[in-house]
Amino acid sequence: MIIKSLELADFRNYENLRIDFSSGTNILYGDNAQGKTNILEAIFVSATTKSHKGSKDKEIIRFGKEEAHIRTILEKDGAEYRVDMHLRSSRSKGIAIDGQKVKKASDLIGKLNVVFFSPEDLSIIKNGPSERRRFMDMELCQLDQIYLNSLSKYNKLVVERNKVLKDLFEHPENSVLLDVQDKQLCEYGSVIIKAREKFIRELNEIISPIHEKLTGGKEILSVFYEPNVSANEFEKKLSSARKKDMILKQTTIGPHKDDFSFVVRKKSESEGDNREIDIRKFGSQGQQRTASLSLKLAEIEIVKRAKKENPVLLLDDVLSELDSNRQNYLLNTIGDIQTIITCTGLDEFVNNRFEIDKLFKVTDGTVSSEN
């Protein structure tokens, strides 16, 4: 899987842009606020239909314009594909694959698999549960169409149920709707919970050896799923919580309240020094950042195993946030993966004697190839 080229029209600060990528390592460098991250964002939107920043379509259209276009040429299993995306400020986006209109945005998911790594991701461990759920959801949605559909329907149901709960005082007759919604919530929610359980099991197999290498064999990392409710008890607990939900006017039970923890155990020759630390709460900044890097590296391997192909790796100015040991580990792990990296300077690559296949300079919404 590689991205051969990207074309933008009225996307963020780009009026018109075409950029042809190498199948190896591509470096986009330049000062801050020139548009480097916008290129990665466009690729992420092409893969997932959403901005990695959570921005709405109208917010990523160039100022003063009503529409934006993204065209991505992919090569997958020896075949070439064209993905066109038409962003509109006042309507839903239009998507086409090889000129054929895609009816649902979800039908595009999985065509292009990307792993996006930014400095913000280094805080995923210490941030709130919503950040960790978002990581898990973005990964599972790329890999599992059933999960994607179940999550989309579940989230809509939560919004609808919350609206019913808020309106019950004025419309008590709508309480009958809760019975229908609760049944559907349990149906789709159970699919989500079971998929997350499986994901965490697979993640642990991959992340533990990665983290052990990153820490020089000093730490063992385990990830634990903390479901708000089990699939088997969902219906019972949702029913029991209805009075509470009516008072609070929101749905308090379900996988939209899930979390997962990161527990580190130090390896020591001395017996008794096997304390387990939940690094969300008690870990040092260094431990949290190392675990976040382990998580992203594990994400690459999960995609490889599930899709039997490499994802495209997008690194947004993340190298400057890592010490030399972690930089080297990350760069050595890339291997044969197509990688697109943004940075402000080239020192980290020169110092590491890192091979650059294609180099681009980004200046105020223009991109020039330098090799």
C-alpha positions as CSV (number, residue, x, y, z in Angstrom):
1,M,0.0,0.0,0.0
2,I,1.4,3.4,-1.0
3,I,0.2,6.8,-1.9
4,K,1.5,7.8,-5.3
5,S,0.2,11.4,-5.4
6,L,-2.0,13.9,-3.7
7,E,-3.9,16.9,-5.2
8,L,-5.6,19.6,-3.3
9,A,-7.8,22.5,-4.3
10,D,-8.9,25.1,-1.7
11,F,-7.9,22.9,1.2
12,R,-6.7,24.8,4.3
13,N,-4.0,27.2,3.0
14,Y,-3.6,25.4,-0.4
15,E,-5.2,27.0,-3.4
16,N,-3.8,24.3,-5.7
17,L,-1.3,21.6,-5.0
18,R,0.0,18.4,-6.6
19,I,2.6,16.4,-4.8
20,D,4.1,13.1,-6.0
21,F,5.4,10.8,-3.2
22,S,8.2,8.2,-3.1
23,S,7.2,4.8,-1.9
24,G,9.9,5.1,0.8
25,T,10.6,8.1,3.1
26,N,9.2,11.5,2.3
27,I,10.3,14.6,4.3
28,L,8.2,17.8,4.3
29,Y,10.2,20.5,6.1
30,G,9.8,24.2,6.7
31,D,8.9,26.7,9.4
32,N,5.9,26.4,11.6
33,A,2.5,27.5,10.2
34,Q,3.4,27.0,6.6
35,G,1.0,24.1,5.8
36,K,3.0,20.9,6.5
37,T,0.4,19.4,8.8
38,N,-2.3,20.3,6.3
39,I,-0.9,17.8,3.8
40,L,-1.0,15.0,6.4
41,E,-4.5,16.0,7.4
42,A,-5.7,15.8,3.8
43,I,-4.3,12.2,3.5
44,F,-6.0,11.3,6.8
45,V,-9.3,12.7,5.6
46,S,-8.9,10.6,2.4
47,A,-8.4,7.5,4.5
48,T,-11.0,8.0,7.2
49,T,-13.3,10.8,5.9
50,K,-12.5,12.7,9.1
51,S,-9.9,15.2,10.2
52,H,-7.4,14.0,12.8
53,K,-8.0,17.3,14.6
54,G,-11.8,16.7,14.8
55,S,-12.4,19.7,12.5
56,K,-15.6,20.0,10.6
57,D,-15.5,20.1,6.8
58,K,-16.4,23.8,6.6
59,E,-13.4,24.5,8.9
60,I,-10.9,22.9,6.5
61,I,-12.1,24.6,3.4
62,R,-9.9,27.5,2.3
63,F,-11.0,30.8,3.8
64,G,-13.5,32.6,1.6
65,K,-14.4,29.4,-0.4
66,E,-17.4,27.1,-0.3
67,E,-15.8,23.9,-1.5
68,A,-12.5,22.0,-1.4
69,H,-11.3,18.9,-3.3
70,I,-8.8,16.1,-2.4
71,R,-7.6,13.6,-5.0
72,T,-5.5,10.7,-3.8
73,I,-3.9,8.1,-6.1
74,L,-3.2,4.8,-4.3
75,E,-1.3,1.7,-5.4
76,K,-2.5,-1.5,-3.7
77,D,-1.8,-5.1,-4.6
78,G,-0.3,-3.9,-8.0
79,A,-3.5,-2.0,-8.9
80,E,-4.0,1.8,-8.9
81,Y,-7.0,3.5,-7.4
82,R,-8.2,7.1,-7.4
83,V,-10.1,8.5,-4.5
84,D,-11.8,11.8,-5.0
85,M,-13.3,13.8,-2.1
86,H,-15.5,16.9,-2.5
87,L,-15.8,18.9,0.7
88,R,-18.7,21.4,1.0
89,S,-19.4,23.9,3.7
90,S,-23.1,23.5,3.8
91,R,-23.7,19.9,2.7
92,S,-22.2,16.5,3.4
93,K,-19.1,15.5,1.5
94,G,-19.1,13.7,-1.8
95,I,-16.8,10.7,-2.3
96,A,-15.9,8.7,-5.4
97,I,-13.5,5.8,-6.0
98,D,-12.3,5.5,-9.6
99,G,-15.1,7.9,-10.7
100,Q,-17.8,5.8,-9.1
101,K,-19.8,7.7,-6.4
102,V,-19.7,6.1,-2.9
103,K,-23.1,6.2,-1.3
104,K,-21.9,6.0,2.3
105,A,-18.7,7.5,3.6
106,S,-18.1,4.3,5.6
107,D,-17.7,2.4,2.3
108,L,-14.3,4.2,1.9
109,I,-12.9,3.1,5.2
110,G,-10.2,0.5,4.9
111,K,-9.3,1.4,1.3
112,L,-6.3,3.3,2.6
113,N,-4.9,2.4,6.0
114,V,-2.8,5.1,7.7
115,V,-1.2,5.5,11.1
116,F,-1.0,9.1,12.2
117,F,1.5,10.1,14.9
118,S,1.6,13.6,16.3
119,P,3.0,15.2,19.4
120,E,-0.5,15.2,20.8
121,D,-0.5,11.4,20.7
122,L,2.3,11.4,23.3
123,S,-0.3,12.6,25.8
124,I,-2.8,9.9,25.1
125,I,-1.9,8.0,28.2
126,K,-2.4,11.0,30.6
127,N,-5.3,12.5,28.8
128,G,-9.0,11.7,29.6
129,P,-10.8,8.4,28.6
130,S,-12.3,10.0,25.5
131,E,-8.8,10.3,23.9
132,R,-8.1,6.7,24.5
133,R,-11.5,5.6,23.2
134,R,-10.9,7.7,20.1
135,F,-7.6,6.0,19.5
136,M,-9.2,2.6,19.8
137,D,-12.2,3.6,17.6
138,M,-10.1,5.1,14.8
139,E,-8.0,1.9,14.7
140,L,-10.9,-0.6,14.8
141,C,-13.0,1.4,12.3
142,Q,-10.2,1.1,9.7
143,L,-9.9,-2.6,10.3
144,D,-13.5,-3.8,10.9
145,Q,-16.5,-2.7,8.8
146,I,-18.9,-4.3,11.2
147,Y,-17.4,-2.3,14.1
148,L,-17.6,0.9,12.1
149,N,-21.3,0.4,11.3
150,S,-22.1,-0.6,14.9
151,L,-20.3,2.3,16.4
152,S,-21.9,4.8,14.0
153,K,-25.4,3.5,14.8
154,Y,-24.6,3.3,18.5
155,N,-23.4,6.9,18.7
156,K,-26.5,8.1,16.9
157,L,-28.7,6.2,19.3
158,V,-27.0,7.7,22.3
159,V,-27.6,11.2,21.0
160,E,-31.3,10.3,20.2
161,R,-31.8,8.7,23.6
162,N,-30.3,11.7,25.4
163,K,-32.7,14.0,23.5
164,V,-35.6,11.9,24.6
165,L,-34.4,12.0,28.2
166,K,-34.1,15.8,28.1
167,D,-37.6,16.2,26.6
168,L,-39.4,13.8,28.9
169,F,-40.6,16.5,31.3
170,E,-42.5,18.2,28.5
171,H,-43.3,15.0,26.5
172,P,-43.7,12.1,29.0
173,E,-45.5,10.0,26.4
174,N,-42.1,9.6,24.7
175,S,-40.9,7.3,27.4
176,V,-42.1,4.4,25.3
177,L,-39.3,5.3,22.9
178,L,-36.7,4.3,25.5
179,D,-37.7,0.7,25.3
180,V,-37.0,0.5,21.6
181,Q,-33.8,2.5,21.9
182,D,-32.5,0.4,24.8
183,K,-32.9,-2.8,22.8
184,Q,-30.9,-1.3,19.9
185,L,-28.3,0.2,22.1
186,C,-27.6,-3.3,23.6
187,E,-27.5,-4.9,20.2
188,Y,-24.9,-2.5,18.7
189,G,-23.1,-1.9,22.1
190,S,-22.5,-5.5,22.6
191,V,-20.7,-5.7,19.2
192,I,-18.5,-2.8,20.2
193,I,-17.6,-4.3,23.6
194,K,-16.7,-7.7,22.2
195,A,-14.6,-6.1,19.4
196,R,-12.7,-4.0,22.0
197,E,-12.0,-7.0,24.2
198,K,-10.5,-8.8,21.2
199,F,-8.5,-5.7,20.2
200,I,-7.0,-5.3,23.6
201,R,-6.0,-9.0,23.7
202,E,-4.2,-8.6,20.3
203,L,-2.7,-5.3,21.3
204,N,-1.1,-6.8,24.4
205,E,0.6,-9.5,22.4
206,I,2.3,-6.9,20.2
207,I,2.9,-3.9,22.6
208,S,4.6,-5.8,25.4
209,P,7.8,-6.8,23.5
210,I,7.9,-3.4,21.8
211,H,7.8,-1.6,25.1
212,E,10.4,-3.9,26.7
213,K,12.8,-3.1,23.9
214,L,12.2,0.6,24.1
215,T,13.0,0.5,27.9
216,G,16.1,-1.6,27.4
217,G,14.4,-4.6,29.1
218,K,13.6,-2.6,32.2
219,E,9.8,-2.5,32.0
220,I,6.9,-4.7,31.1
221,L,3.8,-2.9,29.8
222,S,0.2,-4.4,29.9
223,V,-3.0,-2.8,28.6
224,F,-6.2,-3.5,30.4
225,Y,-9.7,-2.9,29.0
226,E,-12.0,-1.2,31.5
227,P,-15.5,-1.6,30.1
228,N,-18.3,0.5,31.7
229,V,-20.4,-2.7,31.4
230,S,-20.0,-6.2,30.0
231,A,-21.9,-7.3,27.0
232,N,-23.8,-9.9,29.0
233,E,-25.0,-7.4,31.6
234,F,-25.6,-4.4,29.3
235,E,-29.4,-4.9,29.0
236,K,-29.9,-5.4,32.7
237,K,-27.7,-2.5,33.9
238,L,-29.2,-0.1,31.3
239,S,-32.6,-0.9,32.5
240,S,-31.6,-0.5,36.2
241,A,-30.1,2.9,35.4
242,R,-33.1,4.3,33.6
243,K,-34.4,6.3,36.6
244,K,-30.9,7.8,37.1
245,D,-30.7,8.6,33.4
246,M,-34.0,10.4,33.6
247,I,-32.8,12.5,36.4
248,L,-29.4,13.3,34.8
249,K,-30.9,13.5,31.3
250,Q,-28.1,11.5,29.8
251,T,-27.2,7.8,29.1
252,T,-24.8,6.7,31.9
253,I,-24.3,3.1,30.9
254,G,-22.6,1.8,27.8
255,P,-19.3,1.5,25.9
256,H,-19.3,5.3,25.3
257,K,-18.1,5.4,28.9
258,D,-15.3,2.8,28.5
259,D,-11.6,3.3,29.2
260,F,-8.4,1.3,29.2
261,S,-5.4,1.4,31.5
262,F,-1.7,1.1,31.0
263,V,0.1,-0.8,33.7
264,V,3.9,-0.9,34.0
265,R,5.8,-3.5,36.0
266,K,9.6,-2.9,36.4
267,K,11.8,-5.8,35.8
268,S,14.3,-6.1,38.7
269,E,16.7,-8.8,39.9
270,S,15.7,-8.1,43.5
271,E,12.6,-10.0,44.6
272,G,9.7,-8.0,45.7
273,D,10.3,-5.1,43.3
274,N,7.5,-6.1,41.0
275,R,5.2,-3.3,41.7
276,E,2.6,-2.5,39.1
277,I,1.9,1.2,38.4
278,D,-1.1,2.6,36.5
279,I,0.9,5.1,34.5
280,R,-2.2,7.1,33.6
281,K,-2.2,8.4,37.2
282,F,1.2,7.6,38.7
283,G,3.6,7.3,35.8
284,S,6.3,9.8,35.1
285,Q,6.2,11.9,31.9
286,G,8.9,9.7,30.4
287,Q,7.0,6.5,31.1
288,Q,3.8,8.0,29.6
289,R,5.6,9.1,26.5
290,T,7.4,5.8,26.0
291,A,4.1,3.9,26.4
292,S,2.5,6.3,23.8
293,L,5.2,5.5,21.4
294,S,4.8,1.8,22.1
295,L,1.1,2.2,21.3
296,K,1.7,3.8,18.0
297,L,4.4,1.2,16.9
298,A,2.0,-1.5,17.9
299,E,-0.7,0.1,15.8
300,I,1.5,-0.4,12.7
301,E,1.9,-4.1,13.4
302,I,-1.8,-4.5,14.1
303,V,-2.6,-3.1,10.6
304,K,0.0,-5.3,9.0
305,R,-1.5,-8.5,10.6
306,A,-5.1,-7.6,9.9
307,K,-4.7,-6.3,6.4
308,K,-1.6,-8.3,5.3
309,E,-0.1,-5.1,4.0
310,N,1.8,-2.1,5.4
311,P,-0.1,1.1,6.4
312,V,1.1,4.5,5.3
313,L,2.8,6.1,8.3
314,L,2.3,9.9,8.9
315,L,4.7,11.5,11.4
316,D,3.8,15.1,12.2
317,D,6.8,16.8,13.8
318,V,7.0,14.0,16.3
319,L,10.8,13.4,16.1
320,S,11.6,16.6,17.8
321,E,9.6,15.4,20.8
322,L,11.6,12.2,21.3
323,D,15.1,11.7,22.7
324,S,17.8,10.2,20.4
325,N,17.2,6.6,21.6
326,R,13.4,6.7,20.9
327,Q,14.1,8.5,17.6
328,N,16.4,5.8,16.5
329,Y,14.0,3.0,17.5
330,L,11.2,4.7,15.6
331,L,13.2,5.3,12.5
332,N,14.7,1.8,12.5
333,T,11.2,0.3,12.9
334,I,9.8,2.1,9.8
335,G,11.6,-0.4,7.5
336,D,9.8,-0.7,4.2
337,I,6.7,1.3,5.2
338,Q,5.9,4.4,3.1
339,T,6.4,7.3,5.5
340,I,5.6,10.9,5.2
341,I,7.3,13.0,7.9
342,T,7.0,16.7,8.7
343,C,9.7,18.7,10.6
344,T,11.0,22.2,10.9
345,G,14.7,21.2,10.2
346,L,16.7,18.3,8.9
347,D,19.2,17.9,11.8
348,E,17.6,14.8,13.3
349,F,17.9,13.0,9.9
350,V,21.4,14.2,9.2
351,N,22.6,13.3,12.7
352,N,21.0,9.8,12.4
353,R,22.3,9.4,8.8
354,F,18.7,8.6,8.0
355,E,18.0,7.8,4.3
356,I,15.6,10.3,2.7
357,D,14.0,9.2,-0.5
358,K,12.2,12.4,-1.3
359,L,12.6,15.9,0.2
360,F,10.0,18.7,0.0
361,K,10.2,22.3,1.2
362,V,6.9,23.8,2.4
363,T,6.6,27.6,2.3
364,D,3.4,29.5,2.8
365,G,1.1,27.0,1.0
366,T,3.6,26.0,-1.7
367,V,5.6,22.8,-1.9
368,S,8.8,22.4,-3.9
369,S,10.7,19.1,-4.4
370,E,14.4,19.4,-3.6
371,N,15.6,16.0,-5.0
